[in-house]
Amino acid sequence: MSTNPISPHTRLYWLDTIRVLACFLVCLRHSLIPPPNGQGSLWLSAYNYLSAPCIGLFFMVSGALLFPVKLDIRTFISKRLLRIGIPLLFWSAIWVIIFCLTGKIEFNEAIRAFLLFPFKAVTGVYWFMYTIFGLYLFAPIISPAISNEKVARYFLILWGVTLTLPYINAWLPNYWNLTGDVTHPLFEFSGYLGYMVLGYYLRYHLPSWKNFIFKICIPGCFLAIIIPLYFLSERHTNITNDMLYGFLTINIAGLCIIYFIGLALLSRLIPIEGKSIKVLQDFSVKSFGIYLIHILVLHEFSWHVWKFFFPNTGYLIQIPAVAIVTFILSYIIIKLISFIPGSKYIF
């Protein structure tokens, strides 16, 4: 009898695994030490590409866990607002204070940045927080619709089409940008909501084992590998790195599917037991805190230490090494903070 390869009723530590990977990929993506000497390196491009699914995976995990929304709208939104708002406020303040004290920004800039925090992220990395809250606002609206498998598939097909539109720029310059085109008939289907619906769909409506390879794996591999290779080999002048490595492109969505399904199946084939589960879950629980603090660890520690001890290291070693140091140190800091009473509200 064919069954869902990653049944929604099995242990959810496979989602913990995906969340931890996504968190590490964020660190990997930000670990290039400036100035970018040797920009254009093959390894730089490779790491940029392999880490690009970080954001999509976060949204997919959120969708897999949140949908279907069973709480009433007021309760759901208030819980999500507190879950995001308090940590964002706290770490935005920490970021502004540290960068002001270290002279990276002027005092008046710091005050302005903090006052604008409800409307604009104090640092670019925190854009994710504003986006995810916007998706939470929409989640109760779309949840009843995508509970119907056919409706979810319909939405994902149209969303997938929007992910291919940036590549039309190779022939029609400026046809579509990565933030979408409000005049395009498919604009309403574009954006990060698609990743949340995709995560939900793969958890609850994944095809049977028989169709799994043909409907999910092979198309995902094709999109993730063949498309960028084609455009790189053809050297279309209107295709930028933002399109090849952008979060809202069809090849990165394909790579997200490969990571998501691959880790889900691997976790099922190689069960994690005992202390390993506790360690994995602890990293997963603290992944939000790691995300919030990793940019400070990078700026104030990892980059300086690496440049001092290994100034001439190439991208092959530098990027993953800095990412690992940042990821582990961020975890240790959040772990230590977690022992402070009430700290659960800030990550």
WOWOPE-V441936 format. One record per backbone hydrogen bond with DSSP energy under -0.5 kcal/mol. NH is the residue of the N-H (numbers start at 1). CO is the residue of the C=O. E is the energy in kcal/mol with one decimal. If there is no record, write none. Layout:
nh: <NH | NH>
co: <CO | CO>
e: <E | E>
This chain:
nh: <5 | 7 | 10 | 14 | 15 | 16 | 17 | 18 | 19 | 20 | 21 | 22 | 23 | 24 | 25 | 26 | 27 | 28 | 29 | 30 | 31 | 34 | 37 | 39 | 41 | 45 | 46 | 47 | 48 | 49 | 50 | 51 | 52 | 52 | 54 | 55 | 57 | 58 | 59 | 60 | 61 | 62 | 63 | 64 | 65 | 66 | 67 | 70 | 76 | 77 | 78 | 79 | 80 | 81 | 82 | 83 | 84 | 85 | 86 | 88 | 89 | 90 | 91 | 92 | 93 | 94 | 95 | 96 | 97 | 98 | 99 | 100 | 101 | 102 | 103 | 104 | 105 | 110 | 111 | 112 | 113 | 114 | 115 | 116 | 117 | 119 | 120 | 126 | 127 | 128 | 129 | 130 | 131 | 132 | 133 | 134 | 135 | 136 | 137 | 138 | 139 | 140 | 141 | 142 | 143 | 144 | 146 | 147 | 148 | 149 | 152 | 153 | 154 | 155 | 156 | 157 | 158 | 159 | 160 | 161 | 162 | 163 | 164 | 164 | 165 | 167 | 168 | 169 | 170 | 171 | 172 | 175 | 180 | 184 | 187 | 189 | 190 | 194 | 195 | 196 | 197 | 198 | 199 | 200 | 201 | 202 | 203 | 204 | 205 | 209 | 212 | 213 | 215 | 216 | 217 | 218 | 220 | 221 | 222 | 223 | 224 | 225 | 226 | 226 | 227 | 229 | 230 | 231 | 232 | 233 | 234 | 235 | 236 | 239 | 240 | 243 | 244 | 245 | 246 | 249 | 250 | 253 | 254 | 255 | 256 | 257 | 258 | 259 | 260 | 261 | 262 | 263 | 264 | 265 | 266 | 267 | 268 | 269 | 270 | 271 | 276 | 277 | 278 | 279 | 280 | 281 | 282 | 283 | 284 | 285 | 286 | 287 | 290 | 291 | 292 | 293 | 294 | 295 | 296 | 297 | 298 | 299 | 300 | 301 | 302 | 303 | 305 | 306 | 307 | 308 | 309 | 310 | 313 | 317 | 318 | 319 | 321 | 322 | 323 | 324 | 325 | 326 | 327 | 328 | 329 | 330 | 331 | 332 | 333 | 334 | 335 | 336 | 337 | 338 | 339 | 340 | 343 | 345 | 346 | 347>
co: <207 | 4 | 7 | 11 | 12 | 12 | 13 | 14 | 15 | 16 | 17 | 18 | 19 | 20 | 21 | 22 | 23 | 24 | 25 | 26 | 28 | 32 | 35 | 36 | 38 | 41 | 42 | 43 | 44 | 45 | 46 | 47 | 48 | 49 | 51 | 52 | 53 | 54 | 55 | 56 | 57 | 58 | 59 | 60 | 61 | 62 | 63 | 68 | 72 | 73 | 74 | 75 | 76 | 77 | 78 | 79 | 80 | 81 | 82 | 84 | 85 | 86 | 87 | 88 | 89 | 90 | 91 | 92 | 93 | 94 | 95 | 96 | 97 | 98 | 100 | 99 | 99 | 106 | 107 | 108 | 109 | 110 | 111 | 112 | 114 | 116 | 116 | 123 | 124 | 125 | 126 | 126 | 127 | 128 | 129 | 130 | 131 | 132 | 133 | 134 | 135 | 136 | 138 | 138 | 139 | 140 | 142 | 143 | 145 | 147 | 148 | 149 | 150 | 151 | 152 | 153 | 154 | 155 | 156 | 157 | 158 | 159 | 160 | 161 | 161 | 164 | 165 | 166 | 167 | 168 | 168 | 172 | 177 | 181 | 184 | 186 | 187 | 191 | 192 | 192 | 193 | 194 | 195 | 196 | 197 | 198 | 199 | 200 | 201 | 3 | 208 | 209 | 211 | 212 | 212 | 213 | 216 | 217 | 218 | 219 | 220 | 221 | 221 | 222 | 222 | 225 | 226 | 227 | 228 | 229 | 230 | 231 | 231 | 236 | 238 | 240 | 240 | 241 | 242 | 246 | 163 | 249 | 250 | 251 | 252 | 253 | 254 | 255 | 256 | 257 | 258 | 259 | 260 | 261 | 262 | 263 | 264 | 265 | 266 | 269 | 273 | 274 | 274 | 275 | 276 | 277 | 278 | 279 | 280 | 281 | 282 | 284 | 286 | 287 | 288 | 289 | 290 | 291 | 293 | 293 | 294 | 295 | 296 | 297 | 297 | 298 | 301 | 302 | 303 | 304 | 305 | 306 | 310 | 314 | 314 | 315 | 317 | 318 | 319 | 320 | 321 | 322 | 323 | 324 | 325 | 326 | 327 | 328 | 329 | 330 | 331 | 332 | 333 | 334 | 336 | 337 | 340 | 342 | 343 | 344>
e: <-0.7 | -0.9 | -1.6 | -0.5 | -1.2 | -1.2 | -2.1 | -1.8 | -2.4 | -2.4 | -2.3 | -2.6 | -2.1 | -2.3 | -2.6 | -1.6 | -1.6 | -2.5 | -2.5 | -1.4 | -1.1 | -0.5 | -2.6 | -1.4 | -1.3 | -2.1 | -2.4 | -2.7 | -2.2 | -2.2 | -2.9 | -1.8 | -0.7 | -0.7 | -2.0 | -0.7 | -2.7 | -1.6 | -2.2 | -2.4 | -2.6 | -2.1 | -2.5 | -2.5 | -1.8 | -2.8 | -1.9 | -0.5 | -2.7 | -2.8 | -2.4 | -2.1 | -2.0 | -2.8 | -2.1 | -2.1 | -1.7 | -3.8 | -1.1 | -2.2 | -2.5 | -2.5 | -2.7 | -1.9 | -1.9 | -2.1 | -2.5 | -2.4 | -2.5 | -2.6 | -2.4 | -1.7 | -2.6 | -2.1 | -1.1 | -1.7 | -1.5 | -2.4 | -2.5 | -2.2 | -2.8 | -2.3 | -2.4 | -1.8 | -1.2 | -2.1 | -2.7 | -1.9 | -1.7 | -0.9 | -1.2 | -0.9 | -2.0 | -2.8 | -1.6 | -1.8 | -1.9 | -2.0 | -2.0 | -1.1 | -1.7 | -0.7 | -1.1 | -1.9 | -2.2 | -0.6 | -2.3 | -0.9 | -1.6 | -0.7 | -2.3 | -2.4 | -2.3 | -2.5 | -2.3 | -2.3 | -1.9 | -2.6 | -2.6 | -1.8 | -1.7 | -1.3 | -0.7 | -1.2 | -0.8 | -1.3 | -1.5 | -1.3 | -1.7 | -1.9 | -3.1 | -1.6 | -2.2 | -2.1 | -1.9 | -1.7 | -2.0 | -0.9 | -1.0 | -1.1 | -2.3 | -2.4 | -2.5 | -2.1 | -2.8 | -2.7 | -1.5 | -2.5 | -2.9 | -0.7 | -1.7 | -0.8 | -2.8 | -2.0 | -1.5 | -2.5 | -2.0 | -2.7 | -2.4 | -2.7 | -2.2 | -1.8 | -0.5 | -1.4 | -1.1 | -1.5 | -2.4 | -2.2 | -2.4 | -2.4 | -2.4 | -1.3 | -1.0 | -1.4 | -0.7 | -0.7 | -1.9 | -3.1 | -0.5 | -0.7 | -1.7 | -2.0 | -1.9 | -1.9 | -2.4 | -2.0 | -2.0 | -2.5 | -2.9 | -2.8 | -2.6 | -2.5 | -1.8 | -2.8 | -2.5 | -2.5 | -1.2 | -2.6 | -2.7 | -0.5 | -1.4 | -0.8 | -1.1 | -2.5 | -2.6 | -2.9 | -2.1 | -2.3 | -2.3 | -2.9 | -1.8 | -1.2 | -2.5 | -2.5 | -2.1 | -2.0 | -2.1 | -0.5 | -0.8 | -2.0 | -2.6 | -2.3 | -2.7 | -1.6 | -2.2 | -2.1 | -2.9 | -2.4 | -2.5 | -1.9 | -2.3 | -2.9 | -1.2 | -0.8 | -2.8 | -1.4 | -2.1 | -2.7 | -2.0 | -2.5 | -2.4 | -2.5 | -2.7 | -2.7 | -2.5 | -2.5 | -1.9 | -2.4 | -2.4 | -2.4 | -2.8 | -2.4 | -2.5 | -1.9 | -1.3 | -2.1 | -2.1 | -1.6 | -2.0 | -0.6>
